[in-house]
Amino acid sequence: MTRRIIQLAIACSMTLIAGCAGNGQHDSRGDMTLSTEPDVVAYCHEAFLERIDLGAADQSHGDMVTWSADVFNEMPANRKRADGTVVGIASGYMIVTRPNHEVGTAADVDREFRVSTMTMSWDGTDDSIIFTGLHAYGHDAPRLDNTVTRPVVGGTGRFLGRAGVAAVIPEGEAWFRVEIYLADHR
């Protein structure tokens, strides 16, 4: 009996390893390919961001950060939000899941893990897209301070049924760029 359990555990492990293996361009079934150029590039300017202390005093497990941003097709050359044309809205929330970055080097002690979900919607359309993931953020800087890639988990309109990834890239001064790479079915 113990031998069969061990064999089953090995088989399950091998299946997981095989399913996760690859070059990052194909899913485990091999029937989808990610585009090499972004299908959508949008710029967002944060309208508000608030940290809500739900756990123990100060920064702690369970704290929440909520935010909202205007979506633009292009960032104004002068980087002034008022000089751009708003084409949609982006909103999201983050929940602190590990207040002290206990994994990594000593340089990471000022960081915390947050699970986050972001939704983008375009005005006058049925187009919306949702991506989510886990990432380390700075304790004292609630905004993203480095590039993060997150899986697309759903969408409507032109994004309905489309798998992919979204790269969120900070641009400074409350701006960030979102590059969406959608999978093509072969």
FENTA-V280335 format. One line per field, one symbol per residue. ss: DSSP state (A for helix, B for strand, O for the rest). psi: psi as a letter, one per 20 degrees, with the letter a starting at -180 (. if undefined). burial: # if it has 9 or more other C-alpha atoms within 8 Angstrom, else .. Layout:
# FENTA-V280335
ss=???
psi=???
burial=???
This chain:
# FENTA-V280335
ss=OAAAAAAAAAAAAAAAAAAAOOOOOBOOOOOBBBOOOOOBBBBBBBBBBBBBOOOOOOOOOOOBBBBBBBBBOOOOOOOOAAAOOBBBBBBBBBBBBBOOOOOOOAAAOOBBBBBBBBBBBBOOOOOBBBBBBBBBBBOOOOOOOOOBBBBBBBBBAAAOOOOBBBBBBBBBOOBBBBBBBBBBBO
psi=ghghggggggggghggghhiqrjiiqrhijjqpqqhqphppqpqophqppponibrqbprpiqqpqrqqqpqhqpqhjjogijropiaqpqrqpppiohpnipbrhijijqqpppqppppqpqjrjpqqpqrapqpqpginhqpjrpqpqqpirrrciipjoraqpppopjqljqqqpppoqqpp.
burial=.........................###...####..##.######..#.#.#.#...###############..#.......#..###############......###############...########.#####..#.#..#..########.#..#########....#########...
